[in-house]
Amino acid sequence: MGAAVGAAPVLGVSHSAQGRRWIWRQGDSRIGLAIAQRLGLPELVGQLLAARGIGIEQAAVFLEPTLRALLPDPSVLLDMDRAAGRLAQAVQAGESVAVFGDYDVDGACSGALMLRFLRGLGCPVRAYVPDRLKEGYGPNPAAIAALCAEGATLIVCVDCGIAAHAALEAAQGRADVVVLDHHKSEGPVPVVAAAVNPNRLDCTSGLRHLCAASVAFMAAIATLRTLRRAGFFASRPEPNLLGLLDLVALATVCDVMPLTGLNRALVTQGLKVMGRGERPGIAALLEVAQAREAPSAYTLGFLLGPRINASGRIGEPDLGLRLLACDDPIEARAMAERLDAVNRRRQEVESEVLAAAFAQAEEQAEAGHPALLVCGEGWHPGVVGIVAGRVKEKFNRPVCVAGVAEGLAKGSGRSVPGVDLGAAVIAARQGGLLETGGGHAMAAGFSFRMEQREAFHAFLDTQLAHAATLPTSADLVVDGTLLVPAATVALVEQVARLGPFGAGNEEPVFVFPRTRIVRADRVGKEGNTIRAFVEGEGGGRLKAVCFRAKEGPLADLLLNSRGAPVHLCGSLRAESWNGNVSVGLHVQDAAAA
């Protein structure tokens, strides 16, 4: 359940340091109490579950999500049996297989998963990832023809292919194609051996929130079942597919899939696999990222994901996939260090583009545009999606960001809840305003000639006019108030049972009223992080940290409160240091009391 519309703001905060209104997450307190009593939980945990729409009967499975309880038969996905049959045929005949992937995390994970699965069954297989700048996204005729010329008789497209009709025609008569995708399909699927995609218009599986790596994992299950029935494992051991779940978890979190239902089970179990440290590529990447805690959804989304993404954005497009498929720890370490260096370069490029994008967006927001469209000559296409997300966060408007080269703008868009950007972009393409365009409600990709910029922006403003009624900053939904002495390790451990947190299952946010900041300073190489020590009104002391706080009203309030009472809002984390565990508050917002 969301927050109550029109309810009084939390502690009267209607305009915080971040310009946000604080509102309560509403739940049925009777259901919360009943959950707590039935499962022997603290009442707070029961109330947190109820406020997330979890009923009494669902609560136990939510807290202990297992594949046994939540994984459906893969055959519910349209074309899955055909895909499994064709993959099994390739394994039995020892055919040469090519896995055609995408350059983002989901593409790297689903590509590595399929590569490992088929190699483990003795199939000769190679992977191909297109160059973002030279080839663009998805299959292209030249690459498909080249794979056929190399001898591939089966091409498996992962995280791409559902709209690649013309490109996949290059394989006809030379190789079969199996598509394992999850992107929205606008019309008929390509003519291929099998096209498995829960977002096909004619697929009734109800699994539209799966990422491509999850689709590939289910294809592996179905293929294994087909091979088992054919007696393939009569004289050889079956592979343990559960060992691939770390890849599925990484892709699910980084592709911002909702962490509910099946996805929740896949990520929960995948984190357990990752915690064993058995995959050299991930172990090396965790090391270079200096991840000291047990893997969590935060680890996947903020430490591993950006580094793997960096290879496709401004590096070698297949480096992330090769790292995830690597079994040699020394090779893996070298690749992880390269990815880390590329990611640092990506951050520099992103920082330059972000400053210019913010300046353009500020002018457009002040002029009252419902949608923001910002462009820049030479902006790197590998960072425009990240920049669009940051601009969207700042202005709470749908945002399109594009880099321009030779009069052609190529970009990415990010939207806010309730505003379907993908539909508007598709309509603009159909109306002749765009060269290319597609996407879904929350994200889109597009390209246009610069002479169409004003017409495209006007079209977005018309199509998304209702976005003008949104507040300039999104509401911050609060789960409860706590006094500082209540922020114990035991409480944090209980709240953590609701994890993994992410899209569709947000981490609980608590307000600490009328705290006093007794010390605050900047830390980190760039000084972007503020560390503070706060005292509660009723006593007790708590360490707090605020990231991405280089400048702005929130940073000013934290650094210059001069002992005046401040309401602090954020999430609680258990932090280990030298064998000691303490509680830290990750500050999201603050307001003068």
N, C-alpha and C positions, 0 to 999 in steps of 0.2 A: 504494500500500500504506500502511496505517496503522502505528502504533507497535506494538511487540510487547507483548502483554498479560503482565503479571507480570515484565517485564524490570526490571533494576535502574535506579533513576532516574539521570538525568544528573548527574554530580558529586555523587551522593548527595542531591540536592535533592528532598525529598518534601513540603516545606511552605515555599514561597518567600515573599517579601514579600507577594505577592498571594494566598497560601494555596494555591498550585498545586504539583502534582507535575510535574517536568520529565522527559519521556520521549523516547526516540529515535524518529525516523521510520525504519522498517525497510525496506530494499531489498536486492535481490540484488546484492552487490558485483561478482560476475562479469559480470552483465548491464551494470552501470554501466561497467566497464572495457571491455567489448566495444563499447558505444556510443561511448565516448570514442575508442577506436582506429579504429573504422570512419569516424567523422565528423571526426576530427582535432581533438577537443575536449580541454580540460583534464579530468583525471580527475574533479575535483570536480563539474563539470557533468554528466558521465556518471552519477555516483552520484546526483546530485539528480534526474535524469530517471528512473533506475531506481526510486528510492524513491517516485516518483509513479506507479508502475505503467506507465511508458512502456517498451515493448519495443524491441528492436533495429530492427525493421522500421518502427516508427511514429515513431522519433525524428526523422528528417529532416523529416517533415511537421509534427510538433509544433513544431519550431524555426522552420519557415517555413510557417505555415498560410495556404493560399490558397483562395479560393472555387472556383477551377477544380478543386482536389482534393477539396474537402469539401462543396460546395453540391449538394444533390440536385435532381432534377427536381421543381418545385413540385407537379406532379400527384400525387405520392405522398401529399399531404395530402387527406383525404376532402373532397369538395365543392369543391376548388380550381378544377377546370375549369368548374363551374357559376358560381362567383364571378367568374372571369376573363371568362366569356362575358357575364355581366350587366353587369360594369363596362365591358367593351368596347362593348357595346350603348349604354350611357349616353354614352360618349365620342363614338361615331359619330353619335348623334342629338342631341348637344348638350343632354342632359337636365339639369335642375336637381338637383344632388346635395347631400345633407346628410351630414356626417361627425359622428357622435355619439361623443364620447370620454369619457375618465375624467380625474380631476383629479390623478393622480400622474404621475411622470416617464414611465413607459411609455405612459400614455394621451396625454400631451402629445406625445411623440415619434411615436407611431403616428398620431395625429391630424394632426400637421404633415406627416408623410411622405405620407399619403394626400391631404391638401389640396394639397401641392406637386405631387404626381404628376398628379392629375386637372386641376389648373389649367394645368399645363404642356402638357397635351393639349387645351386649349381648352374644358374643361368648366366651366360655372358651378357653383361649389361654395362652401358655407359650413360652418363648424364650430360645434358646440354642445357645451358642457361643463356638466354639471349643477352646481348649487350644493350643496356637501357638506352644509351645515346644513339648507337648505330642502328639497332634493330627494333627498339621499342618493346612493348609488352606483348607476350604471347607468341604463338607459332607464326612463322613467316615462310613463304614458299621456298626461298633459297635454303633456309636451314633444314626444312623438312626434306627437300630433295637431296641435300648433302647427307643426311642421316640414312636415307634409303640407299644412296650410292655407296656408303660405307658398309652396307650389308644388313642393316636393321630390317627385320621382317615384322616387328611389332614396335610401335611407338606409343608410349604411355604419357599422356599430357597430364601433369599435375598442377593444380591451382591456375589453370589456364585452359583454353581450347574450346570452351562452350560456344564462343562467338566467332571462331576462326574458320569459317566455311571455306573461303578461298584458299587459305594457306594449307589446310588439310587435304584439299583436292590434289595437291602435289604428291600425296602418298598413294593415291588410288592406283590399284594394279601392281603396286610395288611393296607396300607394307600395310598391315592393318593398324588401326588407331583405336586406342581406348582412352577416353577422356574421364579424368577424375577431378572434378571442379566443384566450386560452390558459388561462383559469381552468378548474378541474376541473368537469366536468359530471356531475351525479348521476344523471340519467335521460335521457329523450328530449329532443332539442333542440327549440327553438321552430320553428313552421311558418313558414319564411322561404325566400327564393330560394336562399340558400346559407349554410351555417354551417361555416366553416373553423376548426377548433380541434384542435391535436394532442393535447389532453387529452379529446376526445370519447371515450366508452367504446368506440365502434365505429371509431375511427381507428387504423389499423395502421402509421402512418408511422414510429413510433419517434422522433419529434421532440418529445417531451413537455417538453423543457427549453427550448424556444424562448419568448421573450417575445412580446408582441403586436406590437411594432414589427417583429420578424423575420418574423412571419406576414404582416404588411402588406407588407413588402418582397418576400416571395415571391409575394404576390398581384399586386404591381406587375410582377414579372418575367413571371408567367403572363398578365397582361392585355396586356402589350407584345407577347408572342408571338402572342396571339390577334389583335391588331390588325395585326401584321406579315403574318400569313397572309391577312388580309382585304384587304391592299393599302393599308392606311390611310397608310403612310409612303411611298407612291409619289411624292408631291410635297412631302413635308415631312420634316425631319430627325427621327430617333429621339432621345428624351431619354436622357441618360447616367444610368442608375440608380445607378451606383457612387457618384455624388455625394451619395446619400441615406444612405450607410453611417455617417456621423457620428451621425445620429439613432438608427440601429439600435444602434450601440456604446453610446451614452449610456443607452438604455433597458435594454440587456442587463445592464450593470454595476449600474445603480440598482435594477433589479428582482431583483438578487442571483441571476441565472441562473448555472449552473456554466460556468466559462470553459474548457471542453473541447470537442473536436470542432468542429462547425460554429460554435458560439458564439465559440470562440477565433479562428476565421478572420474572423468578422464584426467582432469588436472590434478585432483587429489591423489590418485594412484600414480600419475606421472611424476609428481614431486617426490613420492617415495622412491621411485626408480632412480631419479636424478640424485637423490640424497645418498645413494650407494656409491656414487662416483665411478661407475664402471665404463662410462663413455669418454674416451680420451679427449675428444674435441671439446665437449662441454666442460670437463674437468679443467682443461687448460684455459678455457675462456673465463671460468669462474676465478681461476688463479690470477690472470692478468687484470680482471676487474676488481680484484682484492675483496671478493665476497667472503666474509668470515662466518656469517650465520648459515643455518640450514636453509636450503633453497625454499623460496616462497614465490607467490605470484609477483611480488615486488621485484625479486631477483630476476625473474623471467622478463618482465616488462621494462625494467629500467636499467638493468646491468647487461644481460645477455642480448636481448632483442636489438637495442640500438647498434651494438657492435656487429651483429650478423647483418642487419639491414644496411650498414655502412658499405659493405662490399658491393651491393647492388646499386647503391646511391652514387658513390663516387670512387669505386675501386674495381677490383676484378669481379665480374658479376657472379661467378660460380664459387668464389672463395668460401662463402658461408656454407654452401652445400658440401664442398669438399672437406671442410673442417668437421662437419657433423657425420660424414661418412668415413672419417679417418680412424684407423686402429693403432697407429704408431704414435706413442706419446711425445716423441721428440719432434716429429713432423707436425703434430697437432699444436705443440707449444709454439713453433715457429709461425704457423698460420694464425694462431690466436694473437700473437704479438703484432702481426701485420694488420689484422682486423682492428686491434686496439689503436694502432697508429692512424689507420684510415678513419676511424671514428673520431679521433681528435681533430683531424683535418676537416671532417664533415661538420663538427661543432663550430669550427672557425668560419667555414663558409656559411653555415646557417645563421650565425650571429650577425654577419654582415648583411645578409638578406633580410633578417628579422627587423633590424633597425629601420631600414628603408620601407619595409612593408607596414610597420606600425605607423610611420608618419603618413603614408597614403591613406591607411584605414581610418586614422584619426580625423582627417579632413572629410572623408565620405560619411563617417558616423555623425559628425557634427552637422553635415548637410542633410541628414535625415534619410539616407539610403537604407532600405530594409535589408539589402544584401550588399556585401562589400566585394569589390573586384579590384585587386591590386596586381600590377605587372611591373617588370623591370628588365631592361636590356641586360642579357648575360647572366641573369639569375640561374643558378644551377638547377636543372630539373629534378635532381636527386633530393633536394631539400624542400621543395615547394610544398609538399604534403605536410611535413613537420611544421613549417612556418604557418600554413593555413590553420593547423590545429591550435597553435599558440595565439594567433590573431583572434580566432573564434573564442578562445577562453577569455581573452581580454575584453572583447566587445559584446559577447553573447549574441552574435549575429551569424547567419550563414556566410561563409567566406570562400572566395576563389582566389588562388594565388598562382601566377604564371610567370615563367621565364620567357624572354623574347629573343629570338635569333632569326635574322633575315626576314623580318616582318611576320613571322609565325610565332604565336604565343602558345606554349604548352604548359598545362598546369594541373593542379589538384584542388579540390574543394572539400571543406569540412562543414558539417551543419550542426544545429542544436536540436534537442528533442522537440518533436512536433512539427518540424520543418523539413519536408522531403526534397532535398537538394538534387538527388539522383534523377527524380522524375522531371524536374525543371531542366536539367542539363540534357536529358534525352529529348525532351520536347524542343529545346533550342536546336539540337542537331537535326531533328526531323524538319524543323522550320528553316533550315539552311543557314543558320547563324554560325554554326560550328563545323569544322572539318571532321572532327571526331568527338564523341562524347558518350559517356555512360556512367553507371554507378548505382548506388542504393541510397536509402533515405539519409544516411549520415555522412556519406563520402562519395566523391565523384572524380572522374578524370576527363580532360577535355583538351581541345586545341582549336584555335581560331586565327584568321588573318587579322592583323591589327586594325585594318579599316572597319572591322566588324565589332571592335571593342565596345563602343558606346551603345550600339544596338543590342549587343549581348547583355550588357549591364542593365539597360532599360528593360529588357525582357525578364531578367532575373528579378528586378524590382517589382515588376507587375505580377509575376508568378508567385513570388514569395512575399507579397505585400503585408501579410499578417505578421511577419517577423518584426515589423516596425512597432508593434504593440508590446514587444518583449522588454523587460527592464534591461538597462544597459549592462548590468551584471547579473548572472544567474543567482537565484536563491541558494543559500547554503542550508541543506537539510540536516537538522540536529536530532540525535537520538536520545539525549538526556543531559542533565547537569550533574556534576560531581564536585565534591570538595576535594582539595588536594590530598588529604590523608587517605581518601578512598581509592586513590590510584595505586593499587598494590600489584605486585607480580601475580598473585592469585587471581585478581580480577582480570588482568590482561590475558592470562592463560584461559580463563573461561570464555572471554569474548573471542579469542582466537579460534575457538571451536566452530565459529560461524564461517571461518575462512575455507578455501581461499577467496580473497576479496578481489573485486575487479568489476568490470562491466556487468550490470544486472544483479550484482551482490556487493554493494558498496561497503567499504569498511565503516564501522560505526564511528560517529563523530560526537564528541562530548564537549560541553561548555564548562569551563571552570570560572565561576563568577568572582569578580572583585579580587583578583590576584594582584600582588605587587611584584614588579620585576626588580629584583635586588641587584642583578648584574646582567649585562648583555654586551656581547662583542661579536665581531666578525671573525669567521674561521674559514679555512679552505684556501687553496692556492689563489683563486680569483676573488676571494672575499664575498662570494655570492650567498654564503650561508650565515645565518645569525644563530648564535648559541646564547641561551638565557637561563637564568636560575630564578625561579619564582616562588613566592611564599603565598599560601592560601589565607583567606580571611579567617578561617578557623584553625590556623596553624599548619604545620607541615611544609615541606619544601619539595620542589619538582624541577627536574631538568627539562628544558624545552629546546627545540631546534626548528628553524624555519628555513626551508630551501628556496632557491630562486628569488632571493630577497636583496638583490643588488641595490635597488632603489624603489621609491614609491611610498605611499602613505603607511602601508603595513610595516615596512622596514623602519620608517621614521617613528612610529608609535612604539615599536619594540625597543628601539635604541634610546629613545628620548622621553620615556614616560615619567622619569624623575620621581618615582615612588607613588605616583597617582594610581588609584585602582583601575585595573584593566580586565575586561572579560576576554579570556583566551579560549579559542575554539580549535579543536583538532582531534587527531586519533592517537591512541596509546600504543606503544610498542615496548616489548621486553628487550633489553639490551645487555649483552654479555661483555664483560671486560675483566681479564685476568681471573677468570673463574667466578666472578661476582655477577649476579643478575640484578638489574635495576629497571625502573620504569622511566620511559621518556615520552614527552608529549611532542608530536609532530604538528606544529602549528599550521593551520590553514587560513586563519583569519583572527582578527582581534577588534575590539571596540572599547572606546573609553567608557568607564562605568559611570 
